[in-house]
Amino acid sequence: LKCLFPGTAEVSFILEEHILGADTSVELEETGHVLSIGDGIARVYGLRNVQAEEMVEFSS
């Protein structure tokens, strides 16, 4: 009678292949809240890494 379940070595090999082939890249996003917009100026709260007069891209 043949066993239908993989052995420990085979499971270990499959797991290692999946782990080594995993995509580990990350995309960092920072979000905040728009308080007001006027005259080309946006007042935004919550963007800790943005400084005054810095160009920021918004998505809608």
DSSP file (Angstrom, degrees, kcal/mol; ACC not computed):
  #  RESIDUE AA STRUCTURE BP1 BP2  ACC     N-H-->O    O-->H-N    N-H-->O    O-->H-N    TCO  KAPPA ALPHA  PHI   PSI    X-CA   Y-CA   Z-CA
    1    1 A L              0   0    0      0, 0.0     2,-0.3     0, 0.0     0, 0.0   0.000 360.0 360.0 360.0 122.8    0.0    0.0    0.0
    2    2 A K        -     0   0    0      1,-0.1     2,-0.3     2,-0.0     0, 0.0  -0.646 360.0-121.9 -86.8 136.5    1.5    3.3   -1.1
    3    3 A C        -     0   0    0     -2,-0.3    -1,-0.1     1,-0.1     0, 0.0  -0.601  15.5-161.0 -77.4 132.8    1.4    6.3    1.2
    4    4 A L        +     0   0    0     -2,-0.3    -1,-0.1     2,-0.1    -2,-0.0   0.540  65.7  87.1 -90.9  -8.7   -0.4    9.3   -0.4
    5    5 A F  S    S-     0   0    0      1,-0.1    -2,-0.1     0, 0.0     2,-0.0  -0.733  82.5-114.3 -95.9 140.2    1.1   11.8    2.1
    6    6 A P        -     0   0    0      0, 0.0    -2,-0.1     0, 0.0    -1,-0.1  -0.337  32.9-112.6 -69.4 153.7    4.5   13.5    1.4
    7    7 A G     >  -     0   0    0      1,-0.1     4,-2.4    -2,-0.0     5,-0.2  -0.261  30.2 -99.6 -79.3 171.4    7.3   12.8    3.7
    8    8 A T  H  > S+     0   0    0      1,-0.2     4,-2.6     2,-0.2     5,-0.2   0.891 122.4  51.6 -59.3 -43.1    9.0   15.3    6.1
    9    9 A A  H  > S+     0   0    0      1,-0.2     4,-2.3     2,-0.2    -1,-0.2   0.896 110.7  48.3 -63.5 -40.5   11.9   16.0    3.7
   10   10 A E  H  > S+     0   0    0      2,-0.2     4,-2.4     1,-0.2    -2,-0.2   0.915 112.4  47.9 -67.7 -42.7    9.5   16.6    0.8
   11   11 A V  H  X S+     0   0    0     -4,-2.4     4,-2.6     2,-0.2     5,-0.2   0.918 112.2  50.5 -62.1 -43.6    7.3   19.0    2.9
   12   12 A S  H  X S+     0   0    0     -4,-2.6     4,-2.4    -5,-0.2    -2,-0.2   0.906 110.8  49.0 -61.0 -43.1   10.4   20.8    4.1
   13   13 A F  H  X S+     0   0    0     -4,-2.3     4,-2.3     2,-0.2    -2,-0.2   0.917 111.8  48.4 -63.6 -44.9   11.7   21.2    0.5
   14   14 A I  H  X S+     0   0    0     -4,-2.4     4,-2.1     2,-0.2    -2,-0.2   0.920 112.8  48.0 -62.9 -44.9    8.4   22.5   -0.8
   15   15 A L  H  X S+     0   0    0     -4,-2.6     4,-2.6     1,-0.2    -2,-0.2   0.915 110.9  50.9 -62.3 -43.3    8.2   25.0    2.1
   16   16 A E  H  X S+     0   0    0     -4,-2.4     4,-2.7     1,-0.2     5,-0.2   0.903 109.3  51.1 -62.6 -41.3   11.7   26.2    1.6
   17   17 A E  H  X S+     0   0    0     -4,-2.3     4,-1.6     1,-0.2    -1,-0.2   0.914 112.4  46.4 -61.3 -43.1   11.1   26.7   -2.2
   18   18 A H  H  < S+     0   0    0     -4,-2.1     4,-0.4     2,-0.2    -2,-0.2   0.898 113.9  47.7 -67.3 -40.4    8.0   28.8   -1.4
   19   19 A I  H >< S+     0   0    0     -4,-2.6     3,-1.0     1,-0.2    -2,-0.2   0.934 113.8  46.0 -66.7 -46.3    9.8   30.9    1.3
   20   20 A L  H 3< S+     0   0    0     -4,-2.7    -1,-0.2     1,-0.2    -2,-0.2   0.792 115.3  48.0 -68.2 -27.1   12.8   31.6   -0.9
   21   21 A G  T 3< S+     0   0    0     -4,-1.6    -1,-0.2    -5,-0.2    -2,-0.2   0.420  85.9 119.8 -92.4   1.4   10.6   32.4   -3.9
   22   22 A A  S <  S-     0   0    0     -3,-1.0     2,-0.7    -4,-0.4    -3,-0.1  -0.374  71.3-115.2 -70.2 144.5    8.3   34.8   -1.9
   23   23 A D        +     0   0    0      1,-0.1    -1,-0.1    -2,-0.1    -2,-0.1  -0.708  35.6 175.6 -79.9 114.4    8.0   38.4   -2.9
   24   24 A T        +     0   0    0     -2,-0.7    -1,-0.1     2,-0.1     2,-0.1   0.282  36.1 120.5-105.3   9.5    9.5   40.4   -0.1
   25   25 A S        -     0   0    0      2,-0.0     2,-0.3     1,-0.0    -2,-0.0  -0.464  45.2-160.7 -74.3 147.8    9.3   43.8   -1.7
   26   26 A V        -     0   0    0     -2,-0.1     2,-0.5     2,-0.0    -2,-0.1  -0.930  14.1-146.0-127.7 152.4    7.2   46.4    0.1
   27   27 A E        -     0   0    0     -2,-0.3     2,-0.5     2,-0.0    -2,-0.0  -0.969  19.4-148.7-119.7 115.0    5.6   49.6   -1.0
   28   28 A L        +     0   0    0     -2,-0.5     2,-0.4     2,-0.0    -2,-0.0  -0.707  18.8 178.2 -89.4 127.9    5.5   52.2    1.7
   29   29 A E        -     0   0    0     -2,-0.5     2,-0.4     2,-0.0    -2,-0.0  -0.955  15.3-155.1-126.0 147.9    2.7   54.7    1.7
   30   30 A E        -     0   0    0     -2,-0.4     2,-0.3    17,-0.0    17,-0.1  -0.985  14.1-163.8-121.5 132.9    1.9   57.5    4.1
   31   31 A T        +     0   0    0     -2,-0.4     2,-0.2    15,-0.2    -2,-0.0  -0.870  13.3 163.9-119.4 151.6   -1.6   58.7    4.5
   32   32 A G        -     0   0    0     -2,-0.3     2,-0.5    15,-0.1    14,-0.2  -0.820  36.4 -96.7-147.0-174.3   -3.1   61.9    6.1
   33   33 A H  E     -A   45   0A   0     12,-3.4    12,-3.1    -2,-0.2     2,-0.6  -0.958  26.5-132.2-118.5 128.7   -6.2   63.9    6.2
   34   34 A V  E     -A   44   0A   0     -2,-0.5    10,-0.3    10,-0.2     3,-0.1  -0.692  22.9-179.1 -79.2 120.5   -6.9   66.9    4.0
   35   35 A L  E     -     0   0A   0      8,-3.7     2,-0.3    -2,-0.6     9,-0.2   0.856  64.0 -14.9 -88.0 -40.7   -8.2   69.7    6.2
   36   36 A S  E     -A   43   0A   0      7,-1.4     7,-3.0     2,-0.0     2,-0.4  -0.987  52.5-154.2-160.6 156.6   -8.7   72.4    3.5
   37   37 A I  E     +A   42   0A   0     -2,-0.3     2,-0.2     5,-0.2     5,-0.2  -1.000  30.2 136.5-135.6 134.4   -7.8   73.2   -0.1
   38   38 A G  E >   +A   41   0A   0      3,-2.4     3,-1.8    -2,-0.4    -2,-0.0  -0.851  62.6   8.4-175.7 141.9   -7.6   76.7   -1.6
   39   39 A D  T 3  S-     0   0    0      1,-0.3     3,-0.1    -2,-0.2    -2,-0.0   0.817 128.5 -55.7  55.0  35.3   -5.5   78.8   -4.0
   40   40 A G  T 3  S+     0   0    0      1,-0.2     2,-0.4     0, 0.0    -1,-0.3   0.596 116.1 113.4  76.6  10.3   -3.3   75.7   -4.8
   41   41 A I  E <   -A   38   0A   0     -3,-1.8    -3,-2.4     2,-0.0     2,-0.5  -0.954  48.0-163.2-119.1 133.2   -2.5   75.1   -1.2
   42   42 A A  E     -A   37   0A   0     -2,-0.4     2,-0.7    -5,-0.2    -5,-0.2  -0.955  10.7-148.4-114.9 131.9   -3.7   72.1    0.8
   43   43 A R  E     -A   36   0A   0     -7,-3.0    -8,-3.7    -2,-0.5    -7,-1.4  -0.893  27.9-178.5 -97.0 120.2   -3.7   71.9    4.6
   44   44 A V  E     -A   34   0A   0     -2,-0.7     2,-0.4   -10,-0.3   -10,-0.2  -0.948  16.8-156.0-127.1 139.9   -3.0   68.3    5.5
   45   45 A Y  E    S+A   33   0A   0    -12,-3.1   -12,-3.4    -2,-0.4     3,-0.1  -0.925  70.6  31.2-113.3 138.1   -2.8   66.6    8.9
   46   46 A G  S    S+     0   0    0     -2,-0.4     2,-1.1   -14,-0.2   -15,-0.2   0.410  70.7 121.2 105.5  -1.3   -1.0   63.3    9.6
   47   47 A L    >   +     0   0    0      1,-0.2     3,-1.2    -3,-0.2    -1,-0.2  -0.754  32.9 176.7 -96.0  91.7    1.9   63.3    7.1
   48   48 A R  T 3  S+     0   0    0     -2,-1.1    -1,-0.2     1,-0.3   -16,-0.0   0.765  74.4  51.2 -67.9 -27.8    4.9   63.1    9.6
   49   49 A N  T 3  S+     0   0    0     -3,-0.1     2,-0.4     2,-0.1    -1,-0.3   0.210  90.6  94.3 -99.1  16.3    7.6   62.9    6.9
   50   50 A V    <   -     0   0    0     -3,-1.2     2,-0.2     4,-0.0     3,-0.1  -0.895  58.4-156.3-110.3 137.6    6.5   65.9    4.9
   51   51 A Q    >   -     0   0    0     -2,-0.4     3,-1.6     1,-0.1    -2,-0.1  -0.657  35.4 -74.8-107.6 166.0    7.9   69.4    5.4
   52   52 A A  T 3  S+     0   0    0      1,-0.3    -1,-0.1    -2,-0.2     3,-0.1  -0.270 116.7  13.9 -57.6 142.5    6.5   72.9    4.7
   53   53 A E  T 3  S+     0   0    0      1,-0.2     2,-0.3    -3,-0.1    -1,-0.3   0.579  92.0 141.0  66.1  13.8    6.6   73.9    1.0
   54   54 A E    <   -     0   0    0     -3,-1.6     2,-0.4     1,-0.1    -1,-0.2  -0.677  57.5-115.1 -86.2 140.5    7.2   70.2   -0.1
   55   55 A M        -     0   0    0     -2,-0.3     2,-0.4    -3,-0.1    -1,-0.1  -0.607  36.7-172.9 -76.2 128.9    5.5   69.0   -3.2
   56   56 A V        -     0   0    0     -2,-0.4     2,-0.5    -6,-0.0    -6,-0.0  -0.974  17.8-136.2-126.5 137.9    3.0   66.2   -2.4
   57   57 A E        -     0   0    0     -2,-0.4     2,-0.3     2,-0.0    -2,-0.0  -0.808  20.5-160.6 -95.8 131.8    1.1   64.0   -4.8
   58   58 A F        -     0   0    0     -2,-0.5     2,-0.3     2,-0.0    -2,-0.0  -0.840   4.5-158.1-110.0 146.8   -2.6   63.4   -4.0
   59   59 A S              0   0    0     -2,-0.3    -2,-0.0     1,-0.1     0, 0.0  -0.914 360.0 360.0-117.6 152.5   -4.9   60.6   -5.3
   60   60 A S              0   0    0     -2,-0.3    -1,-0.1     0, 0.0    -2,-0.0   0.411 360.0 360.0-114.8 360.0   -8.6   60.8   -5.4
